[in-house]
Amino acid sequence: MSKNEHLFRSWKEIAAYLNCDIRTCLRWEKKLGLPVHRLEGGTRGSIFAYKEEIDRWISERAGKYDKPGVPSDAGDARPRKKRFLFNPWLLIPIHLAVWALIVVVVLAVTHKPMSRIPRDFKIDGSVLAVLNKDRRELWRADTSIKNLKDDAAYKSRFQRKATNSDQLAEFPWIGFTDINRDGRLETLFVTKTLDEFQEGEILCYSDRGDRLWRFKAGREQVIGGQPFSADYRICGFDTFDLDQDGRSEVVLFATHKPDYPCQLAVLSAEGRLLGEYWNPGHINDFNVADLNGDGRSELIVCGVNNEYGRGFLAVFSPAVISGTSPQIHEEFMFKDSKTGSENFYVLIPRTDADAGDYPVDACNYVSLLENKEISVRSAMSGLYYEFSFGLEPLRVRTSHTFQVLHQKAVEAKKVASVLSPAYYEDLKKRILFWDGAAKKWVRRRAMSNPW
């Protein structure tokens, strides 16, 4: 190597040898003593350096740092890049985390929490299974009754009252309702069986399927000296807030099997018997309305009274429901029973066109009209008897059913009457009220008990 090859005559040549820039060389000269010489009398930039001196300077500082070579002046020099060896296995947990996040996001967007609101049901042997709107099972409970009627029978009597083709009111056997106003729907279930035994119970289940209470309808009675067993069938129920306390009462009626006594019962939200009323003949329908304007709903009931062979309409205050219907002959009187608490007990007259067809008639349903009137339908004749909310008789409305019935009776020479306004006015006048004070039937508006 020639002598000139050992001599650097500019900062550029020094920087090239040290593999750095000129500014770094200047810094190293000032702070770290990089051996650079200046010509006397020369300009500021006239410098030179010997290769051997620079190599020796590098060698002296090699042990002071992490690895030999050109020193790094820590905070002043550029940080050196660290080399990392790529390991593909490190990506596996990252991929798993990404996929897990994707799954969570998709489920959050697409998954809907299961509704806990009951909307449907199915009967499986003795088991009642309650379902939500998607028919997903919420809970099931074993009633221990092996021969329950099937789904189709219960679905025909589900949730609300209806009227069948025979113009008879059909009350629910099963329904979902928040009777205790706790924000959750309870299930009310009447036991109905294929052989019509074990039909005297109504069960109440919580929204989780726990049985809250049960009520057994009917009891042994003696009527007209004759014993009647405790075999009763619940015909249906409905719920109303009768006392306006924010909680519902359960109203139901049950008939004796196979005979005629009928029990009207009112239960609290906890299944406690609040009141009961007994009638020697079936109850067919009931409704509620505030008839006297006191802010509380009266209970309006209709059916048949076997002693008189007529349909009846009765009104009760929800505060007191007790006793038995007004009867005259001992054959139809309940032993050890008290006078009924009804405010009104009304008997609907028979017509000449239907009186000979069957020994008794009935009122099969009661309706509330928007003009604050009550309409009750006679089952045999199909006539409508309309009353004010104060139980004043207003009118008797005809029907096609009755017109056909009357025409057939005229053609058969069973009757000679003519349908006219006077005919219906005469029927209205023959409506009977039980006068509780006089203890007799009268052809004028009278009360059994005061409001």
SEKOL-616180 format. One record per residue: residue in one letter; x, y, z of N, C-alpha, C in turn. Coordinates in steps of 0.05 Angstrom, whole numbers, plus 5000, padded with zeros to 4 digits. Each point is the difference from the previous one (the first is absolute). Layout:
<pts>
aXYZXYZXYZ ...
</pts>
This chain:
<pts>
m501749775000498350235000501850255000 s499450194983501650244998499550185024 k501850185005499850185023497550174998 n499350084976497650174997497449855008 e500149734998497649855008499650005030 h502050085015499750015029499350285009 l499550184982499450285007497350084989 f498350125018497450104992500150305000 r499350144977500450284998497450175003 s497849875006497550155003498149855019 w498150165010498049875017498449794984 k499750054975498549814983501449735000 e502750004997501449754999499949865027 i500250165022499949875026497349885005 a497950154993497249895003499549754984 a501150004976499649764983501449765013 y502450045012501449785012498549905025 l498950195015498649925024497149924995 n499150034975497349924993497950165016 c500450265000498150185014500050264984 d498550205011499950254986502050205013 i500550234987502050195008499350125027 r497550055005499250125026500749815023 t499649744995500849815021503050005005 c501550024979503050025003500750255017 l498850224994500650255014499349965030 r497749875005499249965028502049815014 w500849794987501949815012502750145006 e500850184982502550145004499850175026 k497850135003499650195023499649855026 k498449795000499349865025501749765006 l500849864979501449745005502950004991 g501050224990502850024993500949864975 l498250004980500749894974502650144990 p502149864994502650124993499950134972 v499650264999499950154976502050245003 h501650054979502050215001499250234982 r500950255007499450234984502750134991 l500050094975502450134989500450285013 e502450065008500650265010499850214978 g498550205006499750214980497949944979 g498949775002498049924980497250105008 t498149954983497250085006498949815021 r497650075010498749845021499549724991 g499449974975499349734989502549854991 s502650115002502449854991500849815022 i499349754997500649805020501249764986 f501249825016500949744990500149815024 a500149744994500049805021501549764990 y501249865018501549764993498249755006 k500149824981498449765002500749845025 e502649985005501049845023498950115026 e500050275002499150135025496949955004 i498650024978497149955002499449715007 d501649814989499549725006500649955030 r502350135009500749965028497850125018 w498950234993497950135015497549825002 i499449874977497749815000500649775018 s502549894998500749775016499950055029 e500950245009500050075028497250015012 r498150074984497350035011498249754995 a501049804988498349774993499049865026 g501649995021499249855024498150165017 k499650254995498250175016497149974992 y499449864979497349994990499149714996 d497449974993498849734998501549824981 k501150114979501449844980502150174987 p502249894990502250154988499150164976 g501550214994499450164976499950295008 v498750154983499850295004498350055024 p500950175018498450055025497450144994 s498149975019497550154999499950185024 d499650254996500050195023497250025011 a498849785006497449975014498050194989 g499350215015497850174993500550164975 d502450044992500650184977500049854974 a501049755000500249854975497249894993 r499749944975497549884991499749725012 p497649935009499749735012500349794978 r501449805008500449784981497649824999 k499349914976497749824997500749735010 k498049895016500349735010498849804980 r501349794998499049794982498449805016 f497649944989498349805012499749764981 l500149775012499649764984497049944999 f498849984976497249954997499349725007 n497949975018499049745009497049984993 p499349844980497249994991498149895021 w501049855019498349895021498850225017 l501350235001499050225016497350114989 l499449944975497550104988497549845008 i500449755010497849835007498150125021 p501150095023498250125020498650264990 i501550144982498850244988497649934983 h500349794983497849914983497649905017 l500649855021497949905017498550235013 a501450205009498750235013498250154980 v501050034975498450144980497549854994 w500249734997497649844994498050005023 a501150005025498250015023498550275001 l501450214993498750264999497850014979 i500649884977498050004978497549845009 v500449775013497749845009498350165021 v501450135018498550165020498450224987 v501250144981498650224986497549894985 v500449774985497849894985497749915019 l500749875022497949915019498650245012 a501550215006498750245012498150134980 v500649994975498350124980497649834992 t500449744998497949824990498449865022 h501249965023498649845021498150175016 k497549905002498050145017499649835025 p500050125024499649855024497249875000 m499849765011497449865000497950155017 s497750044988497850145014499049825022 r499550125023498949855023497050055003 i498850134980497250065001498449764989 p498249885016498449774990498050094979 r499849854978498150054979498549764991 d501149765006498849754989500449785021 f499049774994500349775018499649744985 k500649785013499349744990499549815024 i498249814995499449805020501449744993 d501549895018501549764995499349805023 g497949854995499049825021498950165023 s501349975024499150155023501650265003 v501850064981501850225003499050244983 l500150235013499550264986502650124994 a500650064974502550134992499250274988 v501250215011499450284991502350094982 l499250134978501950084979499950304995 n502250104988500050284992498950034972 k500350234988498850054973501449844979 d502549925005501549834981499749715005 r498149935018499449735008502449865013 r501650165013502249895016498949975029 e500649775011498949945026501250175022 l498250125016500950165023500149845025 w498049845005499949825023497949794996 r500149795016497949795000499449925028 a497549925005499149915026498249764997 d500349815018498449765000497650055018 t497649984988497550045015499149755015 s501349774993499449745012497349894991 i498750134981497549914989500649874972 k499649744999501049854977498350034975 n497550075002498350004976499050284994 l501850205001499350274992499050004971 k498250194994499350044972502450104984 d499949964974502350064983500350304994 d502150064984500550274992497750134986 a498749854982497850124984497850095018 a499349845020497850075018500750255016 y502450015011500850235016500350254983 k501049974975500450234983497350134992 s497849845001497450114994498950165023 r501449985023499150165024502550135012 f501350164983502650115008499850315002 q500850105023500650285005497650185003 r497949984984497950195002497249874994 k498050135010497349904996499150034971 a498549804990498950014973497149905001 t498750024977497249904998500049784978 n498949775007500049784980497650024981 s499749804983497950014980497249975012 d499849905025497549985014499450255016 q501550214996499650255015500549975030 l501849825007500749975028502850125005 a500350135023502650115007501949785007 e502450014990502149805006502350145014 f500449945025502250135015502649844998 p502250135005502649864997500349785021 w501649804991501049795018502950055006 i501350164984502850075004500450284991 g501750155014500650284992502450105015 f501350204987502450135011499250285008 t500450075025499250275010501650075025 d500650255003501550105023497950065022 i499249805014497850055019501050155025 n502549975008500950145024501650264993 r500150074975501250254991502950025009 d501549784996502950015006501750034975 g498650054977501550044975500649744986 r499149775011500549744987497349864996 l499849844979497549874994499849735014 e497849975015499449745012498349844981 t499949735004498449824984497849895017 l497550044991497749885013499149764983 f499649775013499449754986497849855014 v497849954985497849855010500349714991 t499749815019500349724993497549904986 k500349924975497949894983500949734990 t498349795003500949734994498149874980 l501049784989498549854980497549875012 d500249915025497749875012498450185019 e500750265000498650215015500249975030 f501949835010500649995028502550165005 q500450085026502350175008500050274985 e497550104995499850264986499450235018 g500349975026499250215018502250175010 e502350014988502350165010500950214980 i500950225011501450204984502850045013 l502149994984502750025009501250264991 c501750125016501450254993503049955001 y501550054978502949964999501350274996 s502450035011501750244996501150004972 d501550214993501250024973502349814997 r500849865022502249804999498949725003 g497349975002498849745002499649895028 d500550175020499549915027497050035006 r498849805013497250025006499650195024 l498550224995499550195021497749935018 w497849894988497749925015498249824984 r498149875013498049854987497450045015 f497749994985497450035012498249784991 k498749865019498249794994497150115003 a498649994977497350115000498049805012 g497750125009497849835010500549885027 r497949905011500249855026497349855003 e499949835019497549855005497850195009 q497649964989497750175006497649835005 v498150115014497449875003497950214990 i498549924980498050174987497349865001 g498150135012497349875002500149745014 g501949975019500349755015501549784986 q500950064975501549804985503050075000 p501749795004502950065001501150024971 f501950184997501550034975503049985006 s501449844985502849955006501750244993 a502649985005501950224994501249984972 d498649854982501049974973499150244983 y501850184995499450244984501950034977 r499050134979501750054976500150304996 i502550114999500350284995499550054970 c498150184995499350054972501850214987 g501350165015501850204989500450235020 f501850184993500750225018500550254983 d500150235015501050254988501250165023 t501550214993501350165021499150294997 f499550135023499250285001501250125025 d500650264999500750145024497450125011 l498649845015497350075010500150235020 d502049995018500150205021501850244994 q501150004975501650234991502550045018 d501249785009502450035017502649954984 g499749974974502449954983500649704997 r498649825013500549724998497449864991 s500349804984497649874988498849795019 e497449974998498649785012499349794978 v499849755008499349794981497149935005 v498350024980497249935002499649744984 l498749805013499549754986497349895009 f498949814984497649865008500449714995 a498849845017500349714999497249875004 t499449804984497549865002500449725011 h498049905014500149735011499949804978 k501449785004499849774981498749775015 p497649914990498750074975497650185003 d499750135023497550145006500250304995 y498250155014499650284992501250225018 p500749945026501050235016502550134986 c500250265004502250144987501350195020 q502650025000501550175018501350234984 l499550245009501550244990502150075021 a502550014992502250055019501750234991 v500950165019501950214995502549955017 l502349994987502549945014501950254999 s501750025020502050215000502349924982 a501950194996502349944983501749785012 e499749955026501449785014498449745002 g497750004987498449755000498149975024 r499750215016498349985024497150064991 l498249845011497150034993499050265014 l499250194984499050265010497049995004 g498649854982497149985002499049784982 e497649905007498849794983497050035002 y498649924979497150024998499049754987 w497849905010498949744990497350054987 n499649854978497550034984499049724992 p497449945003499049744992499449994970 g502150014985499950014971502650114989 h500649954976502650074989500350304996 i502550095004500850274992501249984972 n499450184982501049984973501950234992 d499750235012501750234992500250205022 f502150165000500250225018501750224988 n499750245010501450244990500350205022 v501450214996500450205021499650284989 a498950185016499650284993499450165025 d500750255000499350185023497250104995 l498149865011497250064995498950245016 n501150045024498950225017501950245002 g502250004985501750234998501750055025 d500549795016501650045024503049944996 g500749964974502849954994500949715003 r498249825008500549725003498249844981 s501049784989498549854981498249805014 e497549994991498149795009500449764982 l499349775012500149754985497249934991 i499749964973497449954988500049714990 v498149845009500049714996497349924988 c500149814982497449894989500249704998 g497649874999499949714998497249905001 v499549785015497349895002499549935029 n497550055008499149925027497949774996 n500849765010498349774994497350005014 e499850135023497350015013498050144982 y500850224988498150164985500049944970 g501949844991500249924972500650244982 r501350205011500550254985503050075001 g500750164980502650125001500150225021 f502350055012500350215020502350194993 l499850245011502150204999500450105028 a502549995010500650095027502350195000 v500050185020502150205003501149995028 f502750015003501349985026502050235003 s500150105025502250175007502449835006 p502450074990502449835004500849985029 a499150195017500850005028498749765015 v497649924991498649795015498749814979 i501149764998498849804983499649755017 s497549945007499549785019497149914998 g499449785013497349905002499149854976 t497349984997498849854978497850174987 s499249914977497950144985497449995015 p498250194994497350005013498349784991 q499349825018498349774993497649995018 i497849894991497549995015499449725010 h500349804983499449725007502449875013 e499549845021502249875015501749824982 e498849894979501449814983502550134988 f500050264998502350144987501650175019 m499549975026501450165020502549845010 f502250155003502449895010499950005031 k500849775012499949985029502250185012 d499350125022501950175015501250234984 s498650084979501150224984498750265009 k501550224995499050265007498750134976 t498450215005498850154978502150114982 g499549994975502050094980500650305002 s502450074993500950285002499550164975 e498749884980499650144974498550265004 n500650204983498550255000497449974984 f500249854979497649954983500049704993 y497649894999499649734988497450024983 v500449964974497850054981499449744985 l497449934997499249774984498950094973 i500949884979499250064972497649834993 p497850114989497649844994500349804977 r498449795001499849824977498050124980 t500249934974498150084980498149774994 d497750074988498149794993501149824978 a502050104984501049844978502049795010 d501350035023502049815009499349865026 a497950095014499449895026499549705000 g498849894979499549724999502249834990 d502250124991502249844988501949885020 y500350135022502049905020499250115027 p500449855022499050095026501450255011 v502550054992501450235010501350164977 d500350265004501550174981502450115015 a501750134986502450115013500750264985 c501650165014501350234987502849914994 n500850004975502649884993502350204998 y499550254996502250195003499050285005 v501850165013499350275007502150194987 s499050224988501750194986499750275013 l502150164998500050285009500050174975 l498150184998499850184977501350275006 e500950134978501550255004498250235011 n497449974997498250215011499249945029 k501849855014499549935028497449845004 e499849804984497749825003501049715001 i498449835012500649725002498149844983 s501149824984498349834983500549715007 v497849855006500249725007498349844980 r501149784991498649844979498749765012 s497549954993498649765008500849774981 a500749785011501149784984497849874982 m497749945011497949864985498850184978 s499250245007498650184981502050154983 g502450065010501850174985499450295002 l498250085018499350285004502150145018 y500250264996501950165016498550195019 y500649985025498850165021502150215008 e499250264997501950215005499250175024 f502050055017499650155025501950245001 s499350205016501850225005502149895021 f502150165004502049925020498850005028 g497750135003498649995026498049775001 l500149824980498349774998497050074995 e499550224988497350074991499549864973 p497949844997499449874975499450214978 l501449984977499750204979498349904977 r500749764990498649904976500749704997 v498449884983500549724991500450014970 r502349914991500650004971499649724989 t498850004976499549744987502549914986 s499949774988502249884985498849824978 h501649954980499149814979499549735012 t501549925020499649745012497249985012 f499250215014497350005013497850024979 q500450164979498050034980499449744986 v502149854994499749734988498649815019 l500950015026498849835021497050065003 h499350265000497250075004498349924976 q501150044975498649934976499349704999 k502049845008499649715001497849935020 a500050145023498049945020497250084991 v499850224984497450084989499149804980 e501849914982499349814980499149735012 a501249935023499349755013497650045018 k498850244999497650075016500549975030 k502550055008500749995029499450275013 v500250224984499550265010498350164980 a498650205010498450174983500850295002 s502250055014500950285005501150114974 v500150275000501150154977502450165010 l502249994985502450155008499550304994 s500050165020499550294998501550145022 p500150275000501250145022498649935027 a497549954999498649945025500849725011 y500749824982500949735008502650035016 y501950154990502650035013499750175026 e498150204999499550165024498949825023 d498349814993498949825020502249835012 l502049914984502249845010501650175020 k500550264993501550175018498650035027 k497350015000498550045024500049745018 r500649774987500049755015502849935011 i501950184998502649975013499650025030 l501249815015499649995029502650085015 f499750165021502250075018499549895027 w502149905013499749915028500250255018 d497950045015499950225020501049895026 g502550075007501249895024498750085025 a498950245001498650095024497449865004 a498549964978497449875002500249704997 k502349894992500449724997498149874980 k499750144977498249894979500850114973 w498849884979500550094973498050224993 v501050204986498350234992500550074971 r497950124987500350084972500850304998 r502050075014501150274999502949985009 r501550214994502850005008500150005030 a501449815011500449985029502749885005 m501150065024502749905007499849785020 s501849814997500249795021501350125025 n502250144995501550145021500950274990 p500150205017500850274990502950004992 w500750214983502750024991502049995023 
</pts>
